[in-house]
Amino acid sequence: MKRVTKVVSSDSRVGVYICHCGGNISDHVDVNAVCEKISNLDGVRTAKTNSFMCSDPGQEMIIEDLRSGEIDRVVVASCAPSLHEATFRNALSRAGVNPYLYEHANIREQVSWVHHGEAATLKAERLIAAAVAKARLLKPLDPIRIEAKRHATIIGGGIAGLKAAKDLSSRGIEVVLIEKSPFLGGWTAMLDTLAPTGEKAADLVSSLAREVLEHPLVTIHSCSQVTGFEGSVGSFRLEVQKGPSDSGVPPVKDRGIFIPFRGYLPEEDEQPCKAFVVETGVIVIATGFKPYHPKNGEYGFAEFEEVVTLPRFIRMLAERDAGEGPLSIGGKEIKNIAMIHCVGSRHIPGIHEEDESGKLNEHCSRNCCSATLHAARLVRDRFPGTHVFEFYRDIRTYGRFQEDLYSKASESNVIFLRFEPESPPVVSRNPRADGSSLKVAVNDTLTFGERVEVPADLVVLSVGMQPSDVSDLIEMMKLPVGADGFLQEIHPKLRPVELSVAGIVLAGTCQAPMDTGEASAAGSAAAVKASAILAKGYVELDPFIAEVDLEKCRGNGECVKACLRQGALYLKDFDLHGEKVRKAQVDPVLCTGCGACVAVCPENAVDIRGWTISQYEAMVEAIARES
């Protein structure tokens, strides 16, 4: 550890802590040289380095210096602030210091990962110098505290949504669950048995749905959709439209039952059609996914009636009793089944065809391999007279016990053929009248590219997972979307279920492809985060919001026009020095601190707390001096 300490005659006493990041930074930045240089800056009382500043010893170093009174402001130069800024602010709080007397310099992503040698060291010095300049001007700030209604709303009644509802209600939190279909269970209800355990999907969905429906704190609105949204964390207001509760429901004598391949059907509401409002503290998005729908002609889909998707085949298989001979579907004997992996997943630009919106599914859907292997093994176990051929690019049976699916399928004589994406299998009509109706041809890389033709009475397409169309919610709530089209969390490791919109969390396959177990765990994770937000009865938000100098403000309204969040900035009548004047006013709950208002104010009457114009100017001057 490098340490440089000096005495300065400045009102601020800044401590600078530079991280090696286990070599991520120090392999390209001369950290000791940077520490020596920074220690000579005005206002810097001490400069230190550590292999991992985010570690407990690294944080304790900062806390000790704060408690001793040696420093009163902190700059940490390390990785991106999105990773550990909250970590170091918490360290200041534990030392009894205002957590907003802290500034972060990113010298990993912005320096060591993109520069090398002297250039990296010089840039690190400039960024840290800028952070010090800003830190010297920081003032203590108080978080914005708002009341939080002890109530959660879950949008989506699949496995993740049901699990979140169960866990939240068990913590004493009132829950409203909104499901657009008449059924509960989502796509898990469309399965027969689950891989790799063999558990019946109907049993899992029914058990969970009953627990949720029977809990006195849970209210479920099926056939309902969110049509309006306003408010902020702790106090959201949702407008919901409920349609006819019997839409799409097959005739049944009794409700409160599981209907195979549809889902769990709750008791019918007394008021089937209505519009109502839900006031809630947090929102859990659990809108699920949709299976990829093959294009006409893709592997013979919609061209040959013998080509079906895996979800349809699972249902067809569940309706057939096991027998001694081959599988029979629709009165036709199925002696040979060809199963094709990665249909609608792992698309490659230039090889695969884009959809009507110009998008490709470049992501791996993660569960298709296991589901296909599970179905193949069921066929071989139940109908040993039926042969199964699997055409795959890669077998990706991730997760505990999943690899056993591949091993057991191999042991049951499932035949595997591997293809390259630029040379996919070709499905065509079999000209032989005495054989299978279709044939599948492929250049099998397992036999060094030999051209192989396989007879097929049925071709099963293992379709991938796509995000559901929730464009209405995305637009209403300003939800962030990743490149793959799924809703995107703030950070996959540090904040895995939180969105950038405070008070809205993710659960399940709206976020990424998951299997049933993972979706259930994601529902629990969302419930934990939601309950943590509501636990205290209030929520504290960062104070980085716009602030209006009433003496300078002339009430011209330019800031209101530029505001990106409706209601965050508005004009209000004030009594100032005995005169009624119209001035800009900030709603601290709605303001996001984007700074759009600062840029347009002709009187320079608006600033952002913690990111003031004077602080920016000091940072720019520091960079200029170091250049």
C-alpha positions in Angstrom: 0.0 0.0 0.0 1.2 3.5 -1.0 0.5 6.3 1.4 1.3 10.0 1.1 0.1 12.4 3.9 0.6 16.1 4.2 -0.8 19.1 6.1 -2.7 21.7 4.0 -4.2 25.0 4.9 -7.5 24.5 3.2 -11.1 24.5 4.5 -11.6 21.1 3.0 -9.6 18.0 3.9 -9.9 15.6 1.0 -8.8 12.0 1.3 -8.0 10.2 -2.0 -8.1 6.4 -2.2 -6.8 4.8 -5.4 -7.6 1.1 -6.1 -5.4 -1.4 -7.9 -8.5 -3.4 -8.6 -6.4 -6.6 -8.4 -4.4 -5.5 -11.4 -7.3 -4.4 -13.5 -6.1 -0.8 -13.0 -2.5 -1.2 -11.7 -1.5 -3.3 -14.7 -1.9 -0.3 -16.9 -1.8 2.7 -14.6 1.2 3.6 -12.4 -0.9 3.8 -9.3 2.0 4.8 -7.0 3.0 7.7 -9.4 -0.6 8.9 -9.5 -0.8 8.7 -5.7 2.3 10.9 -5.4 1.0 13.4 -7.9 -2.4 13.7 -6.4 -1.1 14.2 -2.9 0.3 17.6 -4.0 -3.1 19.0 -5.1 -4.7 21.8 -3.1 -7.1 20.4 -0.5 -5.8 16.9 -0.5 -4.8 15.8 3.1 -4.0 12.2 2.4 -3.6 9.9 -0.7 -3.5 6.1 -0.3 -3.7 3.0 -2.5 -5.1 -0.4 -1.9 -5.4 -3.7 -3.9 -9.2 -3.7 -3.4 -10.7 -0.5 -2.0 -14.2 -2.1 -2.0 -13.0 -4.8 0.4 -13.6 -4.5 4.2 -10.0 -3.5 4.9 -10.2 -0.8 2.1 -13.4 0.6 3.6 -12.0 0.5 7.1 -9.1 2.6 5.9 -11.5 5.3 4.8 -13.6 5.1 8.0 -10.6 5.3 10.2 -9.4 8.5 8.5 -12.8 10.1 8.7 -13.3 9.2 12.4 -9.9 10.6 13.3 -10.8 13.9 11.7 -7.9 13.8 9.3 -10.2 14.2 6.4 -13.8 15.4 5.9 -14.3 14.5 2.2 -13.5 11.4 0.2 -12.6 10.6 -3.4 -12.3 7.0 -4.4 -10.6 6.2 -7.8 -11.6 2.7 -8.9 -14.2 1.0 -11.2 -17.4 2.5 -12.5 -19.6 4.3 -9.9 -22.5 2.1 -10.8 -20.7 -0.7 -9.1 -19.5 0.6 -5.8 -20.5 4.3 -5.3 -23.2 3.1 -2.9 -20.6 1.0 -1.1 -18.4 3.9 -0.3 -21.3 6.3 0.6 -22.3 3.7 3.1 -18.7 3.7 4.5 -19.0 7.4 5.1 -22.3 6.9 6.9 -20.8 4.3 9.1 -18.1 6.8 10.0 -20.7 9.3 11.0 -20.0 11.6 8.0 -22.6 12.9 5.5 -22.5 10.3 2.7 -22.8 13.0 0.0 -19.3 14.4 0.8 -18.0 11.8 -1.5 -16.9 11.8 -5.2 -16.0 8.9 -7.4 -13.4 8.8 -10.2 -13.7 5.9 -12.7 -10.2 4.9 -13.7 -11.0 1.4 -14.7 -13.6 1.5 -17.5 -12.6 5.0 -18.5 -8.8 4.5 -18.2 -7.1 1.2 -17.7 -9.6 -0.7 -20.0 -9.1 1.7 -22.9 -5.6 3.2 -22.4 -2.1 1.8 -21.8 1.2 3.0 -20.4 1.9 6.7 -19.9 -1.4 7.8 -21.5 -3.3 5.7 -18.9 -1.4 7.2 -16.0 -1.8 10.8 -17.2 -5.6 10.3 -17.8 -6.0 8.8 -14.4 -4.3 11.8 -12.8 -6.6 14.2 -14.7 -9.8 12.4 -13.7 -8.8 12.2 -10.1 -7.7 15.9 -10.1 -11.2 16.7 -11.4 -12.9 14.6 -8.7 -10.8 16.4 -6.0 -11.7 19.8 -7.4 -15.4 18.9 -7.2 -15.1 17.2 -3.7 -13.7 20.4 -2.3 -16.9 22.2 -3.2 -19.3 19.5 -2.0 -21.8 20.4 0.7 -23.7 18.0 3.1 -27.0 17.0 1.6 -30.0 15.3 3.2 -31.8 12.4 1.3 -35.3 13.1 0.3 -37.7 11.1 2.5 -41.2 10.2 1.3 -43.9 8.0 2.9 -44.2 4.6 1.3 -47.6 2.8 1.2 -47.2 -0.7 2.5 -48.7 -2.2 -0.6 -47.3 -4.0 -3.6 -48.8 -4.5 -7.1 -47.6 -7.4 -9.3 -48.2 -7.3 -13.0 -48.3 -10.9 -14.3 -49.7 -14.1 -12.8 -47.1 -16.7 -14.0 -44.8 -18.6 -11.6 -42.6 -15.5 -10.9 -45.6 -13.3 -10.2 -47.3 -15.9 -8.0 -44.1 -16.6 -6.0 -43.6 -12.9 -5.5 -47.2 -12.5 -4.3 -46.8 -15.4 -1.9 -43.6 -14.1 -0.4 -44.7 -10.5 -0.1 -48.0 -11.5 1.6 -46.2 -13.7 4.0 -44.3 -10.6 5.1 -47.5 -8.9 6.0 -47.6 -6.7 2.8 -50.9 -6.3 1.0 -50.7 -7.4 -2.6 -52.7 -6.9 -5.7 -51.9 -9.2 -8.7 -53.0 -8.1 -12.1 -53.1 -10.8 -14.9 -54.3 -10.1 -18.4 -55.5 -13.7 -19.1 -58.2 -15.6 -17.3 -55.6 -18.1 -16.0 -52.8 -18.2 -13.5 -49.5 -20.1 -14.1 -48.2 -18.5 -17.3 -46.1 -20.7 -19.6 -45.3 -23.2 -16.9 -48.9 -24.2 -17.0 -48.4 -25.1 -20.7 -46.0 -27.9 -19.8 -46.6 -31.5 -18.7 -43.5 -32.4 -16.6 -40.6 -30.2 -15.7 -36.9 -31.0 -16.4 -34.9 -32.3 -14.8 -37.0 -33.4 -11.8 -40.0 -34.8 -13.7 -42.4 -32.9 -11.4 -45.9 -32.3 -12.9 -46.4 -28.7 -13.9 -50.1 -28.9 -13.0 -49.2 -29.8 -9.4 -46.7 -27.0 -9.0 -49.0 -24.3 -10.5 -52.1 -25.5 -8.6 -50.3 -25.6 -5.2 -48.8 -22.2 -5.6 -52.0 -20.6 -7.0 -54.1 -22.0 -4.2 -51.7 -20.6 -1.5 -51.8 -17.2 -3.1 -55.6 -17.2 -3.6 -56.3 -18.3 -0.1 -54.1 -15.6 1.5 -56.2 -12.7 3.0 -53.7 -10.1 2.0 -53.8 -11.0 -1.7 -56.3 -9.7 -4.3 -56.2 -11.1 -7.8 -57.6 -9.4 -10.8 -57.6 -11.7 -13.9 -58.5 -10.5 -17.4 -57.1 -7.1 -16.4 -54.6 -4.7 -17.8 -52.8 -1.6 -16.6 -54.0 1.4 -18.7 -52.6 4.3 -16.8 -49.6 5.1 -14.5 -48.4 8.0 -12.5 -46.6 8.7 -9.2 -43.2 7.6 -7.8 -41.7 5.0 -5.4 -43.8 4.7 -2.3 -46.9 6.3 -4.0 -47.8 4.9 -7.4 -51.2 5.2 -8.9 -52.3 2.6 -11.5 -55.4 2.7 -13.6 -56.6 -0.8 -14.4 -59.2 -2.0 -16.9 -60.9 -5.4 -16.3 -62.5 -7.2 -19.2 -65.0 -10.1 -19.2 -63.7 -12.8 -16.9 -65.0 -15.6 -19.1 -63.1 -14.5 -22.3 -61.2 -17.4 -23.7 -62.3 -19.8 -20.9 -63.5 -23.2 -22.0 -66.9 -24.4 -20.6 -66.3 -25.7 -17.1 -68.7 -26.7 -14.4 -66.6 -25.4 -11.5 -63.9 -22.8 -11.2 -60.9 -22.9 -8.8 -59.4 -25.7 -10.8 -56.4 -26.3 -13.0 -57.2 -26.8 -16.7 -54.4 -28.7 -18.5 -52.3 -26.6 -20.8 -54.3 -23.5 -19.9 -53.6 -22.7 -16.3 -55.3 -22.4 -12.9 -58.7 -20.8 -13.3 -59.7 -18.6 -10.2 -63.2 -18.2 -9.0 -65.3 -15.8 -11.1 -65.4 -12.2 -10.0 -68.8 -10.7 -9.1 -68.0 -7.6 -11.2 -66.5 -9.0 -14.5 -66.1 -5.7 -16.3 -64.9 -2.5 -14.6 -62.2 0.2 -14.5 -60.5 0.8 -11.1 -57.5 2.4 -9.5 -54.8 0.8 -7.5 -52.6 2.9 -5.2 -49.5 1.1 -4.3 -45.9 1.5 -2.9 -44.0 -0.7 -5.2 -44.6 -2.5 -8.6 -43.3 -5.9 -9.5 -43.1 -6.5 -13.3 -43.6 -10.2 -14.0 -45.0 -10.1 -17.5 -43.1 -13.2 -18.7 -42.1 -14.2 -22.2 -43.5 -15.6 -25.4 -42.2 -18.5 -27.5 -40.7 -17.8 -30.8 -43.1 -18.3 -33.7 -41.3 -19.7 -36.7 -41.6 -18.0 -40.1 -43.6 -19.7 -42.8 -41.2 -22.1 -44.5 -38.6 -22.0 -41.7 -37.6 -25.7 -41.4 -40.8 -26.5 -43.3 -43.0 -24.8 -40.7 -46.5 -24.1 -42.1 -45.4 -25.8 -45.3 -45.6 -29.4 -43.9 -48.3 -30.3 -41.4 -45.8 -32.7 -39.8 -43.6 -29.8 -38.6 -44.6 -28.6 -35.1 -43.1 -26.5 -32.4 -41.8 -28.0 -29.1 -44.6 -26.5 -27.0 -47.2 -28.1 -29.3 -45.4 -31.4 -29.3 -45.2 -31.5 -25.5 -49.0 -31.2 -25.4 -49.4 -33.9 -28.1 -47.1 -36.2 -26.2 -49.0 -35.6 -22.9 -52.2 -36.7 -24.5 -50.8 -40.1 -25.6 -50.6 -43.2 -23.4 -47.4 -45.1 -23.4 -47.4 -48.2 -25.4 -45.2 -51.0 -26.7 -45.0 -49.8 -30.3 -44.2 -46.5 -31.9 -45.9 -43.3 -31.0 -49.2 -42.6 -32.8 -50.5 -39.0 -33.4 -53.7 -38.3 -35.3 -54.0 -41.9 -36.3 -50.6 -41.8 -37.9 -47.8 -43.9 -36.7 -44.6 -41.9 -35.7 -41.6 -44.1 -36.2 -39.0 -41.3 -36.6 -38.9 -37.9 -34.9 -36.4 -35.2 -35.9 -35.9 -32.4 -33.2 -34.1 -29.2 -34.3 -32.4 -27.0 -31.7 -31.9 -23.2 -31.7 -35.0 -22.2 -33.7 -35.5 -18.5 -33.0 -32.4 -18.2 -30.8 -28.7 -17.4 -31.3 -29.4 -15.6 -34.6 -26.4 -14.4 -36.5 -26.5 -11.2 -38.6 -26.0 -12.0 -42.2 -27.0 -15.6 -41.8 -30.5 -15.5 -40.3 -33.4 -13.5 -41.5 -34.6 -10.5 -39.5 -38.2 -10.2 -38.4 -40.7 -7.6 -39.6 -39.2 -5.0 -37.2 -35.7 -5.7 -38.4 -34.6 -7.5 -35.2 -32.8 -10.8 -34.6 -32.8 -12.9 -31.5 -29.1 -13.1 -30.9 -29.4 -14.3 -27.4 -29.4 -17.9 -26.2 -32.7 -18.9 -24.7 -30.9 -21.2 -22.3 -33.7 -23.7 -21.6 -34.4 -25.1 -25.1 -31.7 -27.7 -24.9 -32.9 -29.1 -21.6 -36.5 -29.1 -22.7 -35.7 -30.8 -26.0 -33.6 -33.5 -24.3 -36.3 -34.0 -21.7 -38.9 -34.5 -24.4 -36.7 -36.8 -26.4 -36.1 -39.0 -23.4 -39.8 -39.2 -22.6 -40.4 -40.4 -26.1 -37.7 -43.1 -25.9 -38.9 -44.2 -22.4 -42.6 -44.3 -23.2 -42.4 -45.4 -26.9 -39.3 -47.4 -27.4 -40.3 -48.2 -31.0 -40.0 -44.5 -32.0 -36.5 -43.3 -33.0 -35.4 -39.8 -32.1 -32.8 -37.7 -33.9 -31.6 -34.4 -32.5 -30.0 -31.7 -34.7 -28.1 -29.2 -32.6 -25.4 -26.4 -32.8 -24.3 -26.8 -29.2 -25.8 -28.6 -26.3 -26.1 -26.1 -23.4 -27.6 -28.0 -20.5 -26.5 -25.6 -17.8 -27.5 -25.9 -14.1 -27.6 -28.5 -11.5 -28.5 -32.0 -12.7 -29.2 -30.7 -16.2 -26.3 -32.4 -17.8 -27.9 -35.7 -16.7 -30.6 -35.0 -19.3 -28.0 -35.2 -22.1 -26.4 -38.3 -20.6 -29.7 -40.2 -20.2 -30.8 -39.2 -23.7 -27.6 -40.6 -25.1 -28.1 -43.8 -23.1 -31.6 -44.2 -24.4 -30.2 -44.2 -28.0 -31.2 -40.7 -29.0 -29.1 -40.0 -32.1 -27.3 -36.6 -32.2 -26.2 -34.7 -35.4 -24.3 -31.4 -35.1 -24.6 -28.6 -37.7 -23.0 -25.2 -38.2 -25.3 -22.1 -38.3 -24.4 -21.3 -41.9 -25.4 -24.8 -43.0 -28.6 -25.6 -41.1 -30.7 -28.7 -41.6 -33.0 -28.8 -44.6 -36.5 -30.2 -44.2 -38.2 -31.5 -47.4 -40.8 -34.0 -48.6 -39.5 -37.6 -48.7 -40.0 -38.9 -52.2 -40.1 -42.5 -51.0 -43.8 -43.6 -50.7 -43.0 -46.5 -48.4 -41.0 -44.4 -45.8 -41.5 -41.4 -43.6 -43.3 -38.5 -45.1 -40.4 -36.0 -44.5 -36.6 -36.2 -44.5 -34.1 -33.9 -42.8 -30.7 -33.4 -44.5 -27.6 -32.0 -42.7 -23.8 -31.8 -43.0 -23.0 -33.6 -39.7 -19.9 -32.1 -38.2 -19.6 -35.1 -35.8 -18.7 -37.1 -38.9 -16.5 -34.4 -40.4 -19.2 -32.8 -42.5 -20.7 -35.9 -44.0 -24.1 -35.3 -45.7 -26.7 -37.2 -43.7 -30.4 -37.7 -44.6 -32.7 -38.7 -41.8 -36.3 -39.9 -42.3 -38.9 -38.1 -40.2 -42.6 -38.7 -39.6 -42.6 -35.6 -37.3 -40.2 -32.6 -37.1 -40.2 -30.8 -33.8 -38.7 -27.2 -33.7 -37.2 -26.3 -30.4 -38.3 -22.6 -30.3 -36.6 -20.0 -28.2 -37.9 -17.5 -25.7 -38.7 -13.9 -26.6 -39.8 -11.0 -24.4 -43.5 -10.4 -24.2 -44.9 -7.4 -25.9 -45.1 -4.9 -23.0 -44.5 -1.8 -25.1 -47.5 -0.1 -23.4 -45.9 -0.5 -20.0 -42.4 0.5 -21.3 -43.9 3.7 -22.7 -46.0 4.5 -19.6 -43.4 3.7 -17.0 -40.3 4.6 -19.0 -38.8 1.1 -18.4 -35.3 0.4 -19.7 -34.9 -2.3 -22.3 -31.8 -4.3 -23.2 -30.4 -5.0 -26.6 -32.2 -8.4 -26.5 -35.6 -6.8 -25.9 -35.9 -8.0 -22.4 -36.3 -5.5 -19.5 -32.9 -4.5 -18.2 -31.8 -4.4 -14.6 -29.5 -1.8 -13.1 -26.6 -4.3 -12.6 -26.8 -8.1 -13.0 -24.8 -8.8 -9.8 -25.1 -5.8 -7.5 -28.7 -4.8 -8.3 -30.1 -7.8 -10.2 -33.9 -7.1 -9.9 -34.0 -3.3 -9.7 -34.8 -1.0 -12.6 -33.6 2.5 -13.1 -37.2 3.6 -12.2 -37.2 3.6 -8.4 -39.8 1.4 -6.8 -40.2 -0.9 -9.8 -38.6 -4.3 -9.7 -38.3 -7.3 -12.1 -39.4 -10.9 -11.6 -38.8 -13.8 -13.9 -38.6 -14.1 -17.7 -39.6 -10.5 -18.5 -35.9 -9.9 -17.6 -34.2 -12.9 -19.4 -34.8 -16.5 -20.4 -35.1 -18.7 -17.2 -36.4 -22.1 -16.3 -39.2 -22.6 -13.8 -36.9 -22.9 -10.8 -35.0 -19.7 -11.8 -38.3 -17.8 -12.4 -39.5 -18.9 -9.0 -36.3 -17.7 -7.3 -36.5 -14.4 -9.3 -40.0 -13.9 -7.9 -38.6 -14.4 -4.4 -35.7 -12.0 -5.1 -38.2 -9.3 -6.3 -40.3 -9.8 -3.2 -37.3 -9.4 -0.9 -36.3 -6.1 -2.7 -39.9 -4.8 -2.7 -40.4 -5.6 1.0 -37.1 -3.9 1.8 -38.3 -0.8 0.1 -41.5 -0.8 2.1 -40.2 -2.1 5.4 -39.6 1.3 7.1 -42.8 3.0 6.0 -40.8 5.6 4.1 -38.3 5.7 1.3 -35.1 7.8 1.1 -34.0 9.0 -2.3 -30.7 10.6 -3.4 -30.9 14.4 -3.2 -29.5 15.0 -6.6 -32.4 17.1 -7.9 -32.9 20.5 -9.4 -33.0 23.5 -7.1 -34.3 27.0 -8.0 -32.8 30.2 -6.8 -36.0 32.3 -6.3 -34.1 35.5 -6.3 -32.8 34.9 -9.8 -35.9 33.2 -11.2 -38.1 35.3 -13.5 -40.8 32.7 -14.1 -40.4 32.6 -17.9 -41.2 28.9 -17.9 -38.4 27.7 -20.2 -37.4 25.2 -17.6 -40.9 23.7 -17.4 -40.9 23.3 -21.2 -37.6 21.5 -21.1 -38.4 19.2 -18.2 -38.4 15.5 -19.2 -40.6 14.3 -16.3 -44.1 15.6 -16.3 -44.9 17.4 -13.1 -41.3 17.5 -11.8 -41.1 21.2 -12.5 -43.9 23.7 -12.5 -44.7 27.4 -12.1 -46.1 28.5 -8.7 -47.2 31.8 -7.3 -45.1 33.1 -4.4 -45.3 36.0 -2.0 -41.7 37.4 -2.2 -40.8 40.6 -0.4 -44.5 41.5 -0.2 -45.0 41.1 -3.9 -46.8 38.2 -5.7 -44.6 36.7 -8.3 -44.6 33.5 -10.4 -41.5 31.3 -9.9 -40.4 27.8 -10.9 -41.0 25.1 -8.3 -39.4 21.6 -8.1 -41.3 18.4 -7.0 -38.4 16.6 -5.2 -40.1 13.2 -5.6 -40.6 13.4 -9.4 -37.3 15.2 -10.3 -34.6 12.9 -11.7 -31.8 15.5 -11.7 -31.3 15.2 -15.4 -30.2 18.9 -15.7 -32.3 19.7 -18.8 -33.8 22.7 -16.9 -30.3 24.0 -16.0 -29.3 24.2 -19.6 -32.2 26.4 -20.8 -32.6 28.8 -17.9 -31.5 32.3 -19.2 -31.1 33.6 -15.6 -28.9 30.7 -14.4 -31.5 30.3 -11.7 -31.6 26.5 -11.7 -28.8 24.1 -10.5 -28.5 20.5 -9.5 -27.7 19.6 -5.9 -24.5 17.7 -5.8 -23.7 18.5 -9.4 -23.7 22.3 -9.5 -22.3 24.5 -12.3 -19.6 25.7 -10.1 -18.5 22.2 -9.4 -18.4 21.4 -13.1 -16.4 24.5 -13.7 -13.9 23.4 -11.0 -13.6 20.0 -12.6 -12.9 21.4 -16.1 -10.3 23.8 -14.7 -8.6 21.0 -12.9 -8.4 18.9 -16.1 -7.1 21.9 -18.0 -4.3 22.5 -15.4 -3.2 18.8 -15.6 -3.2 18.7 -19.4 
